[in-house]
């Protein structure tokens, strides 16, 4: 088994810009700057040798900053950035990013769909045109959704079979709540071969203070059964995960939740799927 891939983490520098999603005192534990140097020793201790750095805010300037990080650091193997999918010039914006000297590190695009007041935002004509441009550029699209957005996500996946979609955080079900309709909707998404799913962001959808691996298992079992290990990838969601667990605890939970898989299947979840989908080198 080669080194592991952490397919989903963030960094931010609060001296450069505020993270607008940090609202409320409950987020105080992560209300500071986090750099790739903060992550590196924890990743190394977990056997992670490559990561995917994912956008945090809908600001065009963040993506070039992340490309520079990837270009100057051996740990980051790919970037999922942000462009305005509703703009007429999406293709031009993507081309400009990819034509940079460090543009080869751009592997995908993401938008905080779960923050959009319209649960059918993904079905808008301008958004679909933007997503088609993402596909044309050979990039992946990370789906950041919650359960109410899954029907629109399914329609969008059907409409764009040429685009590779990655479901972030297993679409953020409320851990401990009823599995339905989340489970059925996720299975419907998994029926499409151009969709993969990240085992990420689970601990922060559970009780931050007393979550247990057993709480997460029913949801992870649905994901593994629906997608199969070769379409599932591990992500830490560091440093957001620190609200509920350390990096090591998140890795240990993922190991426990995949412990019954065959070695090759575990290798898929902890590296091979991410390398294939994001075309990491």
Protein Blocks (a to p, Z undefined) as FASTA:
>chain_A
ZZdddfbdcdddfklpccfklgcjklmmmmccddfklmmmmmmmnopabdcdddfbdcfk
lmmmmmmmmmmocklnbdcddddfkbmklmmmmmmmmmpmklmmpmbdcddfklpmblkl
mmpmklmmmmmmmmmnopacdddddfklmmmmmmmmmmmmmbccddehhlopaehiafbf
klmmmmmmmmpmkbccddehklmmmcfklgcfklmmmmmmmmmmmnopklcccdekiakl
mmmocfklmmmmmmmmmmmpcfklmmmmnmmmmmmmnopZZ
